[in-house]
Amino acid sequence: MQLLSNAALLEQLRKAGPRMSERSLPEMREHFRRIGYEPKDFDKLNLIHVAGTKGKGSTSALTQSILHNYDPTIKTGLFTSPHLVAVRERIRINGEPISEELFARYSQDVWERLEATKEEAIRAMDLSDSDKNELIKNSRKHPDKPIYFRYLTLVALHAFIQEKVDCAILEVGVGGEYDSTNIIEKPVVCGITALGLDHVSILGNTIDQIAWHKSGIIKPNVPVVCFEQLPEAIQVVQQRAQEKNAPLTILYKNQVSNLNGIEIGLAGEHQKYNALTAIELCKIWLKSMRGIEFKEVIPEGFKKGLKNVTWPGRGQLLDISHTKYASEGTNATWFLDGAHTIESLEVCAAWFEQALKQRKEEGHRILVFNCTHGRDSDRLLQVMSNIQPTVHFDDVVFTTNVTFKEGYTTDNTNNNVSAEEVTSVQKILATSWVTQNPAFPKDHVHVVDSIEEAVEFAVARSKQVTKRVQVLTTGSLIMVGNTLTVLGFKPQ
């Protein structure tokens, strides 16, 4: 099956203007009707809905971990994006990706139900009769089907209903107001994580416009938890919450001290902000659904979930002994973080510096970097240049997002850019690095065509040097996911 990608959708949205966004939810409700559901059917999932431009995935993962570890009888469903290695990572039961068998079953269910109503859907389109007949006959064209992310939303909610989860946690895909997950009507609680300033310039919207979209998930009389925002953003959130009579809890950065001495399984100071949001979401959910009220700021029963949470590709350390290259007999460690904005890269850089200090070992350091087209590559790379005086990268590798020398994997195919485009971006990055770091030896700046070649370079380097090779892989979550694929990391 071939479905429209999110990147292609965003381009359509830019060209079509707001009217296309406004049509998204009615269209999504129609897709759900065609597979046998009305939005009210999902009320039984006791939903937690999380929006934001930074940390919404980590917050969702933390929320799931806290609830299930607090009470293992709470069967949780978690829907997030994007995936790193396999698409089924996006749909989790009790924190684990659904099995290949279940993913295939529920995806097939959705596809067959849409196929059964295809002719009806095409007949309702504003097309000529001849065009409609052609589309009905041509099985390779699917104008009646939703785009990729919306299709997975159908599969996820269908799976959660069939698996009878007690609490489903939904991470918003894009924005909030018109996101496909926003067809839900009565969540138990909503959460809004931090607003990234980088997303303001990337999306071409003002801060208050971004805040308006994010706060679009607020529902009448439903509690909402919001992490500290810029004043103009928080004003929008407060206004929209007031309009819907939604009780609003605002969390502030200075409350991070409440987490002193508490271990969080995700690295980085920013994860404490996400943890505070997740803790409050869980408190509200447990009070509403189980009648449990907590006197402690950080309930003792939440600490196991905070500690045991896993979220691959975000501040992740992976030793070569846990990869398919273990038999190579080399010393190498990968530091993986999918940071892709200036702010998140700054957090990644601080995490990497701190991790190196804690390890207290000399290393041969390699930066593997990539950024997608359309982003300010010079400014993004400058963040890495800023830590060069203290980190001392010995090699820098710029790679495309292509997984293997032979091409992409099925789960991570990128149809949005040409091979020439992704390669040219890396050459631009290499030139930028040399300009920003004129003393850096040019023969230690490398451009490769695939992530497999970048990994093989690091493995080969580890055989040539006596120090442990320490590889920081960052700049793109897609690249991090494909790196995990090349290393043989299994979805978890």
N, C-alpha and C positions, 0 to 999 in steps of 0.2 A: 504494500500500500504506500502511496506517496501523498503526504499531507503538507500543507503550507507551513513553513517554519516560523518561529517567533520573530526572527530578524526580518523576514519578508513581510510579516504582518506589521511590524513597526514602521517599515518603509511605506506601506499602504496607508497607515494611519496618518503619517506626516503629509502625504499627498492629498488624502481625502478630507482631512480636517476633522472637527469634532463630531460630525454627523455619523461617521463610521463607528466611532467609539460608542455613541449613544445606541447604535443598533446591536451592539455586541451582546448585551444581556437578554433582550428579547430573543435573539437568535439562539443563545445558549439555553434558554428555557425551552425553546422549541426542540432543540437537540435532545434535551432530557425527556421531553414528552414522548419523542419518537422511540426512546429506549425504555419507556415505561415508568417514568418518575415525574412527580411534581416537586417543586422546591420544598414544600412542607414535609415531604417524605424524609428529608434529611434532618429534621428537628430531633429525631430519635437518636441521632449520632452524638448529641450533647457536645456540640462543636466549640472549638476554640479557633478563632480566625486571627491571623497575624499578618500585618502589613508593615511596610517600611522600605527604605532604600539601603540601609546597612544593618546587618545582623538579624534579619527576620528568619533566615534559615537556621542559624545557630540558636536563636531564641526558641524556635519551634522544636528543635532537637532537645534542648534543655528542658522544655516543658514536658515533652513526652517522657524523658528519662526520669524526671522528678516524680511524675504521677505513677508511672509503672513501678518504680523502685519503692515509692512510699507504700503502695498497695498492689502487689503483683496480680491481684484478682481484677484490677482495672485493665481491661483489654483496650489497648490504644491503637489508633490508626494515625499515620502521619503522611501527609502529602506535601512534597517539597520539589524544588527545581533549582538548578538543573541536576542531572545525574553526572557521576564521574566516570564510572566504568560500564555499568549496565543500566538500561532504562528502568528496570524494575526497582532500582534503588529509590525512585521517586515515591513509591507506594510501599509503606512499611507497616507491619503489624507487630506490636510490642517492640518496636525499635529495629526489627530485622526486615530487610527487603523481602517482599513476597516471593515465593518460589517461582521458578520458571514455569512450572505446571499451572499454578494459579494465575500468574500474569497472562499466560497464553489463553487460559480458559475465559477470564473476565474480559480480555481484549477481544477475543472472538465473539463473546456474547454481545458486546457493544456493536462491533462491526456488523454482525448478522442482523441485529435489530434495526440498525440504520439502513442496511441494504433492503430490508423488508418494507421500509417506508420511503425508499429512494424515489420511486415514480411519483408518489404523492408530493414529495418535497419539490421535485423539479417542476411539476405541473403548476405549483404555486409561485414559481419564479416569474419575474417580469421579462420574459423572453418570447420570441416568436414560436409558433407551434412547431416549425421545422427544426429550430434549434433545440427545443425541448425534446423532440423525438430523437434527435441525434445524440443528445446527452444520455437519454435513457438506454439507447442501444449500445453506446460506447462504454464498456465496463472499465476501461482504463482511466476514465475521467470521473472525478468525484466532487462536483461542485456542491453537492448536497452535504458533504462531510465538513466537520469543523477543522480548524487548523490543528497542528500537532499538539500544542499545549492544551487546547480546549478538549481535544480528543482524550488526552490522558486524564484530564479532570473528570470526564465521564467515566473512564475506567476506574479511577480511584474511588469515587463516591459509590459506584456500583459495587466495587470490591468491599468497601467498608460496610455497606448494607448487608451484603451476602455473608460476610464474616462476623456480623453482629458485634462490632466494636462498641465499647462503652463510651469512648471519647475519641473523636476524630479531630486532629489538629491540622488546619489548612494554612499553608503559606501562600500568600498572594503571589501571582506570577508577575504581572506588570501593573504598576499604579495601585489601584484599589477600587475606585468608584465603578469602573467598567470592566474590571477583571472577571474572568470566567468563574472564579470561585465565589464571586459576590452575588450569585443567584440564591445563596442561602438566606433564610429569613430570620431565624431565631437562634443565633449562637448563644452559648452560655456566657461568654466573655470575649471581648476583642482586644487585641494588643497592637500598639503602634511603636515600632522601634525608631532608632535615630534616622534623621534625614541627612544624607551625604551631600555636601555642597557640590561635589563633582557632578552628581547626577543632574543638578540644576542646569549646568552649561551643556551637558551631553544631550539632555532631552529638550533643551531650548525653552524651558519654562522658568517662571519666577519661583522663589521659595514658597510663597503663599499658594501658588497654583499646585506645586508638588504636594504641599500639606493638604490642600483641598482634596486631591485625588486619594491620598493615603487615608484620610479620615472618612472617605466615602464608605468604608466598611462598617462605620458606626451604625448600630441599629436602635430603633426606638426602645427605650427602657432597659437596654442591655449594657452592663458595666463595661467600661473601656479603660485600659491601662496604657499610658503614654509615657515614653521616656523623654527626658529633657530635650527640648528643641530650641532653635533660635526664636526670639520673641515673636517675630512676625508669623512663624509657623505655629507656635503654641497658641496664638490668638485664634487662628483658623480652627484648630482642633477644639479649643474651648467653645467657640461659637457653634460648631456643628454638633458637638455633644449636647450643648444647651438646647439647640433646636429639636433634638430628638429625645430630650429628657433622659439622657444616658449618664449615669453616675461616672464621673471621671476621676481617675487616680493618676497624678503626675509624679514620676520618680526623678530624683536629681542625682547628679554625679557624686555629690558629697556623701550620698548614702552608701557608696561603695565600701566605706570603712566598716559597715556592718558585716562584710564578708571576710574581714581579717581573720586569718587562721583557718579558713574553710577552703578545702581543696576543690578546685574546679577542673574537670577533665579536659577543658579546652584552653589552649595557651593564649596569653595576651591579656593586657589590661582591659581592652574593650569587651572581652568576654564577661567581665564582671558586670558591665552595664546590661548585657543580654541576660545574665543570670538573675539580676534584680527584677527585670521584667518578667522572666519566666516564673520566678518565685511568686510574684504577685498574681499572675494569671492562675497558677495552681491553687493558691489560697482561695481565690474567688470561686474557682470551679468546685473545689472540695466543699466549700461552704454551701454553695447552691445545690450540688448534687448529693452530697453526703451529710450535710448538716454539721460539718466539722469547722469549728472556729479555733484559730491559733492565737495564743498570747505572745509567743516568741516572734521576734522580727524575722529570724531565719529558723524555721521549725527543724528540730533535730531529725525528724523523719525525712527531710528533704536532702540531707547532706549526702546520702548514698547516691542519689540520682545525680546530684551536682558532680560528684567525683567520678561516677561510672559512665557519664555521657561520652559518646564517641561521635565524631563528625569529620570523616576523612577529607583531606584536602584543605583544611583550615588549620594552620599551625601544626601540621603533622610531621612527626619524625619517623623515618622508615630506614632501618638498617639493612644493608645488602644481604645479611643472613636471612632476612624474611622475604626475599625476592627470588625470582627464578635464576638470578645470577649468583646465588649463594655458593655454587660449586666452583666459581671462578677463583675463590681463595684470596679475595682482595678486601681491603678496608675502605668502606665508603658508607656515608650516611646521607640520605636525602632529607632536606628541609623543604616541605611542600606547603605553599600557601597560595590560594587562588585570588589574591588581591589584584584588583584591576583598576582602581582609581587612585588618585594621589593620596587621599586620606588613608585608604586601606593599605596602600604600599608603605606609607610611613609607619603604620602599626606593624606591618610585616617586618620592616627593617629593624624596628626596635625589638621585636620578638627574636629575630635572628641574632642580633648583637647580644641580647641577654642570654640566649641559649648557648652561645659560644662561650660566654663568661662562665656559665654554670658548668660546662663540660671541662673547662680548664685543660685543654689540649691543643697543641699546635696542629694546624691542618693545612692542607692544600685546598684552597677554596675556589669553587667554580660557581659562577652565576649563570643559570639557564633562564633566559628571559624571552617573553613574547608579549605583544599586545595586538589586539584586533584592529582592523582598519577603522578609520574614522575617529580614533582617539588621539589625544595630543601626546605623541610618542616621546618627544623631547622632554616634556615636563614629567612624564611618568618615569622615564629612565633617569632623570635627574635625581630622583629619590634614592636610587641605587648608587649613583655617583657620590651622593652626599655621605654615604657610609663607607666608601672605598678607603679613606684615610685610616679608619679604625678596623675595618674588616679585612682589607687587603685581598681582594679577589685575585687569584693567580691566572685564571682563565675566564673568559666570558663567551658564552655560546648563545647565539640567537637562532631560534628554530621556528618553523611553521607549526601549525596545529595538527598537521597530518600525522597520524599515529605511527604507521609503519612505512618502511621504504616502498612497500607495495601499495600503500594507500591507507584509507581510514578503516576502522572497524565498523561493523553494521550499526552498533549502538551510538557511534560518535561521528557519523558522516556529516560533513559540513558542506552544504550545497550553496552557501551564500556568497562565497568568494572563489575566484579562480586561483589555480596553482601559481600563476605568474604574479598575481596580486599579493598573496601571502608571502611569497619569496621576496618580492620587492620591498615589502614592509620591513623584513628582517635586515635587508641590506641598508636600509635607511637607519635602522636602529644601530647597526654596527658603525656606520659613519658618525652617528650622533655620539656614541660612546667614546670614540677616538677623539672627537672634538671636545667633549666634556672632560676627558682624562688624557691630556696630551702626553703625559709621561708613561702611559700604559703601553707595554710592548705590543705592536700591531700584529705580530705573529701569534699572539695569544688571544686574538679576537676571531671568533669563528662563526660562520653562517652555515647552517645545515638545512636539508630539505625535509627532515622528519624528526619526530621525537625519539624514535628508535635510534637514530644516529647520534642524537644528543646524549642519550643514556649510554650508548656504546662508547662514546668519547670519554665520559666520566669513568666508566669501568676500565677502559684502557689506561687512562691517566693514573688510576689507583694502582696499576701494576708497575708504573714507571717511577713513582715517588714513594718515599719511605713514610711520609706523614699520612694520616688518615685523610681521605678526600671527603670534603664537606660540600654538598651540592645544594645551593638555594635555587629552587624552581618556583618562579612567580611571574605575575603579569597577566595571567589568564587562567580562569578556572577550567576552561576547556583543555588547555595544555596540561594542567595539573592532573585532570582526570585521565587524559591519554597517557601521561607519564606513568600513572598507577597501572594502567592497562599493560604498557610495555614491560613494567617491572613484574607483572604477574600477580598484582594485588587483587584479592577476591572481594567482591562487594560485601559490605557489612554495615 
